[in-house]
Each structure stands twice: as C-alpha cells, then as structure tokens.
Amino acid sequence: MLNEPPCHLLLQRLSGAEMLRMWILNTNGEDTAGIVGVVSHGQIYYANCAFELAYEHWSVGQMLTQYSIADMCADECAVYDFGQGHADYR
C-alpha cells in the first residue's frame, strides 16, 4: 500500500507539514520492521506496520512498536491511537 504513488504524495505532504513519524528497525544490516504514524494535536495515529516474516520469531514488529511508544512519550505525545480492533497490544 505505501508503495503506491498516491501514498507517496500523501507521505510527502505529511512530512512537509511535520506530521509524519516513521520508525525502521534494522537487524544485522537488514530493515526488518517499519511503522508509519501521523501526528496531530498531541496525538499519534498508528497508520501502518510491516515486518519481515523471517524475523517474526524475534517479534520485531512488537519491539519496534514499543520503541515508537517510548519515543512519542519522550516527545510528550498525550495519546497513541492504534485505531480500531481487539488485539492484545491495543
């Protein structure tokens, strides 16, 4: 999805407005997980997360999510909104 031209334009505009947050986890020289979020009015909206299945046993997506939460807390973000759903991490 993020590799589509409309998403590229959206990401560029969010970045230019300083509303885009991205985290990439690099493991042994390989990008193994990534998160994209949008910041607005002291809140971050979790937009997308992806990880390499070969690293699933290391829970790289969960590790990066925990890091992104800590990062946003350090930025004094009041709310980290994961959107709808019933997964344990929400």
Order of alpha helices (4+ residues) and beta strands (2+ residues): alpha-beta-beta-beta-alpha-beta
